[in-house]
Amino acid sequence: MASKSNRGFASMDKDKQRAIASMGGRASGGNFANDRQKASEAGKKGAAAQPIEAKRRGGEHSHVRRS
């Protein structure tokens, strides 16, 4: 007989799942729709994290035809 685990999102009751899901991306800080300053800072941080070679090539790979 398999034992039921009390771990994970699926094992929570529906009300607790709904509460967590309603938080959406707020905790991650990933939505900058209304904050241009934060969006600018995040963009600069992302650009700085790219390797120099990727910056040099720019969007070169995004324009390659794929068949």
PDB file of N, CA, C and O in Angstrom:
ATOM      1  N   MET A   1       0.839  -1.177   0.000  1.00  0.00           N
ATOM      2  CA  MET A   1       0.000   0.000   0.000  1.00  0.00           C
ATOM      3  C   MET A   1       0.888   1.245   0.000  1.00  0.00           C
ATOM      4  O   MET A   1       1.796   1.361   0.823  1.00  0.00           O
ATOM      5  N   ALA A   2       0.636   2.139  -0.885  1.00  0.00           N
ATOM      6  CA  ALA A   2       1.431   3.359  -0.998  1.00  0.00           C
ATOM      7  C   ALA A   2       0.978   4.373   0.042  1.00  0.00           C
ATOM      8  O   ALA A   2      -0.218   4.554   0.270  1.00  0.00           O
ATOM      9  N   SER A   3       1.941   5.029   0.667  1.00  0.00           N
ATOM     10  CA  SER A   3       1.592   6.054   1.645  1.00  0.00           C
ATOM     11  C   SER A   3       1.401   7.394   0.944  1.00  0.00           C
ATOM     12  O   SER A   3       2.086   7.696  -0.033  1.00  0.00           O
ATOM     13  N   LYS A   4       0.474   8.186   1.444  1.00  0.00           N
ATOM     14  CA  LYS A   4       0.191   9.496   0.848  1.00  0.00           C
ATOM     15  C   LYS A   4       1.135  10.530   1.450  1.00  0.00           C
ATOM     16  O   LYS A   4       1.276  10.622   2.670  1.00  0.00           O
ATOM     17  N   SER A   5       1.771  11.296   0.593  1.00  0.00           N
ATOM     18  CA  SER A   5       2.707  12.301   1.043  1.00  0.00           C
ATOM     19  C   SER A   5       1.972  13.587   1.438  1.00  0.00           C
ATOM     20  O   SER A   5       0.963  13.942   0.829  1.00  0.00           O
ATOM     21  N   ASN A   6       2.474  14.264   2.436  1.00  0.00           N
ATOM     22  CA  ASN A   6       1.916  15.547   2.857  1.00  0.00           C
ATOM     23  C   ASN A   6       2.723  16.710   2.296  1.00  0.00           C
ATOM     24  O   ASN A   6       2.584  17.846   2.749  1.00  0.00           O
ATOM     25  N   ARG A   7       3.560  16.425   1.316  1.00  0.00           N
ATOM     26  CA  ARG A   7       4.430  17.449   0.752  1.00  0.00           C
ATOM     27  C   ARG A   7       3.925  17.899  -0.603  1.00  0.00           C
ATOM     28  O   ARG A   7       3.275  17.142  -1.323  1.00  0.00           O
ATOM     29  N   GLY A   8       4.235  19.147  -0.942  1.00  0.00           N
ATOM     30  CA  GLY A   8       3.959  19.645  -2.275  1.00  0.00           C
ATOM     31  C   GLY A   8       2.649  20.384  -2.409  1.00  0.00           C
ATOM     32  O   GLY A   8       1.759  20.288  -1.564  1.00  0.00           O
ATOM     33  N   PHE A   9       2.559  21.122  -3.492  1.00  0.00           N
ATOM     34  CA  PHE A   9       1.398  21.970  -3.771  1.00  0.00           C
ATOM     35  C   PHE A   9       0.128  21.142  -3.941  1.00  0.00           C
ATOM     36  O   PHE A   9      -0.934  21.528  -3.451  1.00  0.00           O
ATOM     37  N   ALA A  10       0.228  20.025  -4.623  1.00  0.00           N
ATOM     38  CA  ALA A  10      -0.949  19.203  -4.916  1.00  0.00           C
ATOM     39  C   ALA A  10      -1.557  18.591  -3.662  1.00  0.00           C
ATOM     40  O   ALA A  10      -2.745  18.269  -3.655  1.00  0.00           O
ATOM     41  N   SER A  11      -0.782  18.424  -2.613  1.00  0.00           N
ATOM     42  CA  SER A  11      -1.316  17.813  -1.398  1.00  0.00           C
ATOM     43  C   SER A  11      -2.012  18.824  -0.480  1.00  0.00           C
ATOM     44  O   SER A  11      -2.642  18.435   0.504  1.00  0.00           O
ATOM     45  N   MET A  12      -1.898  20.131  -0.800  1.00  0.00           N
ATOM     46  CA  MET A  12      -2.542  21.164   0.029  1.00  0.00           C
ATOM     47  C   MET A  12      -4.040  21.195  -0.226  1.00  0.00           C
ATOM     48  O   MET A  12      -4.512  20.756  -1.275  1.00  0.00           O
ATOM     49  N   ASP A  13      -4.776  21.714   0.734  1.00  0.00           N
ATOM     50  CA  ASP A  13      -6.210  21.865   0.503  1.00  0.00           C
ATOM     51  C   ASP A  13      -6.442  22.985  -0.516  1.00  0.00           C
ATOM     52  O   ASP A  13      -5.584  23.844  -0.720  1.00  0.00           O
ATOM     53  N   LYS A  14      -7.600  22.959  -1.140  1.00  0.00           N
ATOM     54  CA  LYS A  14      -7.892  23.869  -2.259  1.00  0.00           C
ATOM     55  C   LYS A  14      -7.816  25.341  -1.859  1.00  0.00           C
ATOM     56  O   LYS A  14      -7.378  26.167  -2.660  1.00  0.00           O
ATOM     57  N   ASP A  15      -8.230  25.686  -0.649  1.00  0.00           N
ATOM     58  CA  ASP A  15      -8.189  27.089  -0.215  1.00  0.00           C
ATOM     59  C   ASP A  15      -6.760  27.601  -0.108  1.00  0.00           C
ATOM     60  O   ASP A  15      -6.469  28.736  -0.484  1.00  0.00           O
ATOM     61  N   LYS A  16      -5.873  26.761   0.404  1.00  0.00           N
ATOM     62  CA  LYS A  16      -4.477  27.167   0.523  1.00  0.00           C
ATOM     63  C   LYS A  16      -3.827  27.283  -0.857  1.00  0.00           C
ATOM     64  O   LYS A  16      -3.040  28.201  -1.092  1.00  0.00           O
ATOM     65  N   GLN A  17      -4.145  26.370  -1.763  1.00  0.00           N
ATOM     66  CA  GLN A  17      -3.643  26.456  -3.130  1.00  0.00           C
ATOM     67  C   GLN A  17      -4.099  27.757  -3.779  1.00  0.00           C
ATOM     68  O   GLN A  17      -3.309  28.446  -4.424  1.00  0.00           O
ATOM     69  N   ARG A  18      -5.371  28.091  -3.607  1.00  0.00           N
ATOM     70  CA  ARG A  18      -5.925  29.307  -4.214  1.00  0.00           C
ATOM     71  C   ARG A  18      -5.230  30.549  -3.670  1.00  0.00           C
ATOM     72  O   ARG A  18      -4.945  31.480  -4.422  1.00  0.00           O
ATOM     73  N   ALA A  19      -4.954  30.568  -2.353  1.00  0.00           N
ATOM     74  CA  ALA A  19      -4.289  31.723  -1.740  1.00  0.00           C
ATOM     75  C   ALA A  19      -2.878  31.903  -2.304  1.00  0.00           C
ATOM     76  O   ALA A  19      -2.454  33.021  -2.596  1.00  0.00           O
ATOM     77  N   ILE A  20      -2.170  30.804  -2.449  1.00  0.00           N
ATOM     78  CA  ILE A  20      -0.808  30.879  -2.979  1.00  0.00           C
ATOM     79  C   ILE A  20      -0.832  31.289  -4.449  1.00  0.00           C
ATOM     80  O   ILE A  20      -0.042  32.135  -4.868  1.00  0.00           O
ATOM     81  N   ALA A  21      -1.730  30.697  -5.232  1.00  0.00           N
ATOM     82  CA  ALA A  21      -1.801  30.996  -6.659  1.00  0.00           C
ATOM     83  C   ALA A  21      -2.203  32.445  -6.905  1.00  0.00           C
ATOM     84  O   ALA A  21      -1.774  33.045  -7.891  1.00  0.00           O
ATOM     85  N   SER A  22      -3.016  33.009  -6.027  1.00  0.00           N
ATOM     86  CA  SER A  22      -3.466  34.392  -6.225  1.00  0.00           C
ATOM     87  C   SER A  22      -2.333  35.392  -6.037  1.00  0.00           C
ATOM     88  O   SER A  22      -2.432  36.534  -6.486  1.00  0.00           O
ATOM     89  N   MET A  23      -1.263  34.973  -5.378  1.00  0.00           N
ATOM     90  CA  MET A  23      -0.117  35.862  -5.196  1.00  0.00           C
ATOM     91  C   MET A  23       0.611  36.094  -6.512  1.00  0.00           C
ATOM     92  O   MET A  23       1.294  37.104  -6.679  1.00  0.00           O
ATOM     93  N   GLY A  24       0.468  35.170  -7.436  1.00  0.00           N
ATOM     94  CA  GLY A  24       1.070  35.314  -8.764  1.00  0.00           C
ATOM     95  C   GLY A  24       2.558  35.584  -8.697  1.00  0.00           C
ATOM     96  O   GLY A  24       3.272  34.926  -7.940  1.00  0.00           O
ATOM     97  N   GLY A  25       3.035  36.538  -9.471  1.00  0.00           N
ATOM     98  CA  GLY A  25       4.455  36.858  -9.526  1.00  0.00           C
ATOM     99  C   GLY A  25       4.870  37.956  -8.584  1.00  0.00           C
ATOM    100  O   GLY A  25       5.989  38.461  -8.674  1.00  0.00           O
ATOM    101  N   ARG A  26       3.986  38.338  -7.676  1.00  0.00           N
ATOM    102  CA  ARG A  26       4.317  39.454  -6.779  1.00  0.00           C
ATOM    103  C   ARG A  26       5.571  39.201  -5.966  1.00  0.00           C
ATOM    104  O   ARG A  26       6.402  40.098  -5.818  1.00  0.00           O
ATOM    105  N   ALA A  27       5.721  38.007  -5.442  1.00  0.00           N
ATOM    106  CA  ALA A  27       6.870  37.714  -4.592  1.00  0.00           C
ATOM    107  C   ALA A  27       8.177  37.733  -5.379  1.00  0.00           C
ATOM    108  O   ALA A  27       9.231  38.042  -4.824  1.00  0.00           O
ATOM    109  N   SER A  28       8.114  37.407  -6.661  1.00  0.00           N
ATOM    110  CA  SER A  28       9.340  37.344  -7.454  1.00  0.00           C
ATOM    111  C   SER A  28       9.838  38.728  -7.847  1.00  0.00           C
ATOM    112  O   SER A  28      11.009  38.887  -8.192  1.00  0.00           O
ATOM    113  N   GLY A  29       8.973  39.724  -7.799  1.00  0.00           N
ATOM    114  CA  GLY A  29       9.370  41.060  -8.208  1.00  0.00           C
ATOM    115  C   GLY A  29       9.575  41.155  -9.706  1.00  0.00           C
ATOM    116  O   GLY A  29      10.310  42.023 -10.177  1.00  0.00           O
ATOM    117  N   GLY A  30       8.934  40.269 -10.467  1.00  0.00           N
ATOM    118  CA  GLY A  30       9.148  40.213 -11.895  1.00  0.00           C
ATOM    119  C   GLY A  30       8.251  41.096 -12.736  1.00  0.00           C
ATOM    120  O   GLY A  30       8.404  41.118 -13.957  1.00  0.00           O
ATOM    121  N   ASN A  31       7.324  41.822 -12.142  1.00  0.00           N
ATOM    122  CA  ASN A  31       6.412  42.644 -12.927  1.00  0.00           C
ATOM    123  C   ASN A  31       6.756  44.114 -12.728  1.00  0.00           C
ATOM    124  O   ASN A  31       6.545  44.665 -11.647  1.00  0.00           O
ATOM    125  N   PHE A  32       7.288  44.751 -13.775  1.00  0.00           N
ATOM    126  CA  PHE A  32       7.705  46.143 -13.679  1.00  0.00           C
ATOM    127  C   PHE A  32       6.808  47.048 -14.516  1.00  0.00           C
ATOM    128  O   PHE A  32       7.221  48.136 -14.918  1.00  0.00           O
ATOM    129  N   ALA A  33       5.580  46.600 -14.780  1.00  0.00           N
ATOM    130  CA  ALA A  33       4.687  47.336 -15.670  1.00  0.00           C
ATOM    131  C   ALA A  33       4.447  48.777 -15.213  1.00  0.00           C
ATOM    132  O   ALA A  33       4.291  49.674 -16.042  1.00  0.00           O
ATOM    133  N   ASN A  34       4.418  48.994 -13.924  1.00  0.00           N
ATOM    134  CA  ASN A  34       4.106  50.330 -13.412  1.00  0.00           C
ATOM    135  C   ASN A  34       5.301  51.017 -12.759  1.00  0.00           C
ATOM    136  O   ASN A  34       5.142  52.039 -12.090  1.00  0.00           O
ATOM    137  N   ASP A  35       6.476  50.469 -12.949  1.00  0.00           N
ATOM    138  CA  ASP A  35       7.657  51.042 -12.301  1.00  0.00           C
ATOM    139  C   ASP A  35       8.816  51.084 -13.294  1.00  0.00           C
ATOM    140  O   ASP A  35       9.605  50.144 -13.390  1.00  0.00           O
ATOM    141  N   ARG A  36       8.903  52.181 -14.025  1.00  0.00           N
ATOM    142  CA  ARG A  36       9.924  52.305 -15.068  1.00  0.00           C
ATOM    143  C   ARG A  36      11.340  52.275 -14.494  1.00  0.00           C
ATOM    144  O   ARG A  36      12.249  51.738 -15.127  1.00  0.00           O
ATOM    145  N   GLN A  37      11.534  52.834 -13.325  1.00  0.00           N
ATOM    146  CA  GLN A  37      12.861  52.864 -12.707  1.00  0.00           C
ATOM    147  C   GLN A  37      13.354  51.438 -12.421  1.00  0.00           C
ATOM    148  O   GLN A  37      14.493  51.095 -12.736  1.00  0.00           O
ATOM    149  N   LYS A  38      12.484  50.611 -11.822  1.00  0.00           N
ATOM    150  CA  LYS A  38      12.860  49.230 -11.531  1.00  0.00           C
ATOM    151  C   LYS A  38      13.110  48.454 -12.819  1.00  0.00           C
ATOM    152  O   LYS A  38      14.030  47.639 -12.893  1.00  0.00           O
ATOM    153  N   ALA A  39      12.285  48.712 -13.833  1.00  0.00           N
ATOM    154  CA  ALA A  39      12.460  48.027 -15.111  1.00  0.00           C
ATOM    155  C   ALA A  39      13.802  48.378 -15.731  1.00  0.00           C
ATOM    156  O   ALA A  39      14.487  47.511 -16.272  1.00  0.00           O
ATOM    157  N   SER A  40      14.174  49.637 -15.653  1.00  0.00           N
ATOM    158  CA  SER A  40      15.448  50.084 -16.202  1.00  0.00           C
ATOM    159  C   SER A  40      16.616  49.419 -15.472  1.00  0.00           C
ATOM    160  O   SER A  40      17.569  48.954 -16.098  1.00  0.00           O
ATOM    161  N   GLU A  41      16.531  49.382 -14.150  1.00  0.00           N
ATOM    162  CA  GLU A  41      17.597  48.758 -13.358  1.00  0.00           C
ATOM    163  C   GLU A  41      17.723  47.271 -13.679  1.00  0.00           C
ATOM    164  O   GLU A  41      18.830  46.745 -13.795  1.00  0.00           O
ATOM    165  N   ALA A  42      16.583  46.598 -13.822  1.00  0.00           N
ATOM    166  CA  ALA A  42      16.609  45.167 -14.125  1.00  0.00           C
ATOM    167  C   ALA A  42      17.201  44.921 -15.508  1.00  0.00           C
ATOM    168  O   ALA A  42      17.955  43.966 -15.694  1.00  0.00           O
ATOM    169  N   GLY A  43      16.872  45.766 -16.477  1.00  0.00           N
ATOM    170  CA  GLY A  43      17.432  45.620 -17.820  1.00  0.00           C
ATOM    171  C   GLY A  43      18.930  45.802 -17.844  1.00  0.00           C
ATOM    172  O   GLY A  43      19.643  45.064 -18.525  1.00  0.00           O
ATOM    173  N   LYS A  44      19.410  46.784 -17.102  1.00  0.00           N
ATOM    174  CA  LYS A  44      20.856  47.026 -17.042  1.00  0.00           C
ATOM    175  C   LYS A  44      21.569  45.859 -16.367  1.00  0.00           C
ATOM    176  O   LYS A  44      22.658  45.460 -16.778  1.00  0.00           O
ATOM    177  N   LYS A  45      20.938  45.317 -15.323  1.00  0.00           N
ATOM    178  CA  LYS A  45      21.527  44.193 -14.610  1.00  0.00           C
ATOM    179  C   LYS A  45      21.604  42.967 -15.518  1.00  0.00           C
ATOM    180  O   LYS A  45      22.601  42.244 -15.511  1.00  0.00           O
ATOM    181  N   GLY A  46      20.553  42.739 -16.297  1.00  0.00           N
ATOM    182  CA  GLY A  46      20.547  41.608 -17.227  1.00  0.00           C
ATOM    183  C   GLY A  46      21.582  41.767 -18.319  1.00  0.00           C
ATOM    184  O   GLY A  46      22.253  40.804 -18.692  1.00  0.00           O
ATOM    185  N   ALA A  47      21.713  42.980 -18.832  1.00  0.00           N
ATOM    186  CA  ALA A  47      22.698  43.230 -19.885  1.00  0.00           C
ATOM    187  C   ALA A  47      24.110  43.032 -19.358  1.00  0.00           C
ATOM    188  O   ALA A  47      24.975  42.510 -20.062  1.00  0.00           O
ATOM    189  N   ALA A  48      24.342  43.448 -18.124  1.00  0.00           N
ATOM    190  CA  ALA A  48      25.670  43.300 -17.537  1.00  0.00           C
ATOM    191  C   ALA A  48      26.015  41.830 -17.305  1.00  0.00           C
ATOM    192  O   ALA A  48      27.191  41.466 -17.285  1.00  0.00           O
ATOM    193  N   ALA A  49      25.006  40.991 -17.130  1.00  0.00           N
ATOM    194  CA  ALA A  49      25.242  39.573 -16.868  1.00  0.00           C
ATOM    195  C   ALA A  49      25.565  38.788 -18.138  1.00  0.00           C
ATOM    196  O   ALA A  49      26.054  37.662 -18.054  1.00  0.00           O
ATOM    197  N   GLN A  50      25.301  39.363 -19.306  1.00  0.00           N
ATOM    198  CA  GLN A  50      25.574  38.670 -20.565  1.00  0.00           C
ATOM    199  C   GLN A  50      27.067  38.631 -20.850  1.00  0.00           C
ATOM    200  O   GLN A  50      27.794  39.566 -20.516  1.00  0.00           O
ATOM    201  N   PRO A  51      27.524  37.548 -21.468  1.00  0.00           N
ATOM    202  CA  PRO A  51      28.928  37.503 -21.888  1.00  0.00           C
ATOM    203  C   PRO A  51      29.189  38.553 -22.971  1.00  0.00           C
ATOM    204  O   PRO A  51      28.281  38.915 -23.720  1.00  0.00           O
ATOM    205  N   ILE A  52      30.398  39.027 -23.051  1.00  0.00           N
ATOM    206  CA  ILE A  52      30.763  40.066 -24.016  1.00  0.00           C
ATOM    207  C   ILE A  52      30.472  39.602 -25.442  1.00  0.00           C
ATOM    208  O   ILE A  52      30.013  40.394 -26.265  1.00  0.00           O
ATOM    209  N   GLU A  53      30.731  38.339 -25.740  1.00  0.00           N
ATOM    210  CA  GLU A  53      30.501  37.821 -27.084  1.00  0.00           C
ATOM    211  C   GLU A  53      29.022  37.896 -27.459  1.00  0.00           C
ATOM    212  O   GLU A  53      28.693  38.216 -28.601  1.00  0.00           O
ATOM    213  N   ALA A  54      28.142  37.610 -26.529  1.00  0.00           N
ATOM    214  CA  ALA A  54      26.701  37.673 -26.802  1.00  0.00           C
ATOM    215  C   ALA A  54      26.281  39.110 -27.076  1.00  0.00           C
ATOM    216  O   ALA A  54      25.430  39.351 -27.933  1.00  0.00           O
ATOM    217  N   LYS A  55      26.861  40.061 -26.367  1.00  0.00           N
ATOM    218  CA  LYS A  55      26.543  41.469 -26.602  1.00  0.00           C
ATOM    219  C   LYS A  55      27.020  41.903 -27.988  1.00  0.00           C
ATOM    220  O   LYS A  55      26.342  42.665 -28.677  1.00  0.00           O
ATOM    221  N   ARG A  56      28.183  41.414 -28.385  1.00  0.00           N
ATOM    222  CA  ARG A  56      28.746  41.790 -29.675  1.00  0.00           C
ATOM    223  C   ARG A  56      27.867  41.290 -30.823  1.00  0.00           C
ATOM    224  O   ARG A  56      27.636  42.003 -31.799  1.00  0.00           O
ATOM    225  N   ARG A  57      27.382  40.056 -30.689  1.00  0.00           N
ATOM    226  CA  ARG A  57      26.547  39.480 -31.741  1.00  0.00           C
ATOM    227  C   ARG A  57      25.149  40.080 -31.764  1.00  0.00           C
ATOM    228  O   ARG A  57      24.481  40.051 -32.798  1.00  0.00           O
ATOM    229  N   GLY A  58      24.707  40.614 -30.656  1.00  0.00           N
ATOM    230  CA  GLY A  58      23.371  41.185 -30.592  1.00  0.00           C
ATOM    231  C   GLY A  58      22.304  40.152 -30.869  1.00  0.00           C
ATOM    232  O   GLY A  58      22.331  39.069 -30.285  1.00  0.00           O
ATOM    233  N   GLY A  59      21.371  40.457 -31.741  1.00  0.00           N
ATOM    234  CA  GLY A  59      20.285  39.546 -32.057  1.00  0.00           C
ATOM    235  C   GLY A  59      20.553  38.696 -33.270  1.00  0.00           C
ATOM    236  O   GLY A  59      19.621  38.289 -33.964  1.00  0.00           O
ATOM    237  N   GLU A  60      21.808  38.423 -33.536  1.00  0.00           N
ATOM    238  CA  GLU A  60      22.202  37.685 -34.734  1.00  0.00           C
ATOM    239  C   GLU A  60      21.432  36.374 -34.892  1.00  0.00           C
ATOM    240  O   GLU A  60      20.956  36.067 -35.985  1.00  0.00           O
ATOM    241  N   HIS A  61      21.306  35.609 -33.830  1.00  0.00           N
ATOM    242  CA  HIS A  61      20.637  34.318 -33.918  1.00  0.00           C
ATOM    243  C   HIS A  61      19.127  34.442 -34.040  1.00  0.00           C
ATOM    244  O   HIS A  61      18.474  33.507 -34.503  1.00  0.00           O
ATOM    245  N   SER A  62      18.562  35.555 -33.642  1.00  0.00           N
ATOM    246  CA  SER A  62      17.122  35.693 -33.737  1.00  0.00           C
ATOM    247  C   SER A  62      16.672  35.937 -35.172  1.00  0.00           C
ATOM    248  O   SER A  62      15.479  35.859 -35.465  1.00  0.00           O
ATOM    249  N   HIS A  63      17.602  36.229 -36.061  1.00  0.00           N
ATOM    250  CA  HIS A  63      17.251  36.515 -37.450  1.00  0.00           C
ATOM    251  C   HIS A  63      17.600  35.369 -38.404  1.00  0.00           C
ATOM    252  O   HIS A  63      17.472  35.500 -39.621  1.00  0.00           O
ATOM    253  N   VAL A  64      18.039  34.257 -37.839  1.00  0.00           N
ATOM    254  CA  VAL A  64      18.409  33.098 -38.652  1.00  0.00           C
ATOM    255  C   VAL A  64      17.142  32.342 -39.034  1.00  0.00           C
ATOM    256  O   VAL A  64      16.288  32.082 -38.186  1.00  0.00           O
ATOM    257  N   ARG A  65      17.024  31.992 -40.306  1.00  0.00           N
ATOM    258  CA  ARG A  65      15.856  31.223 -40.736  1.00  0.00           C
ATOM    259  C   ARG A  65      16.020  29.782 -40.272  1.00  0.00           C
ATOM    260  O   ARG A  65      17.069  29.163 -40.453  1.00  0.00           O
ATOM    261  N   ARG A  66      14.984  29.283 -39.686  1.00  0.00           N
ATOM    262  CA  ARG A  66      15.023  27.885 -39.223  1.00  0.00           C
ATOM    263  C   ARG A  66      14.074  27.087 -40.075  1.00  0.00           C
ATOM    264  O   ARG A  66      12.940  27.501 -40.319  1.00  0.00           O
ATOM    265  N   SER A  67      14.550  25.914 -40.538  1.00  0.00           N
ATOM    266  CA  SER A  67      13.664  25.096 -41.369  1.00  0.00           C
ATOM    267  C   SER A  67      13.329  23.793 -40.713  1.00  0.00           C
ATOM    268  O   SER A  67      12.592  22.987 -41.282  1.00  0.00           O
TER     269      SER A  67
END
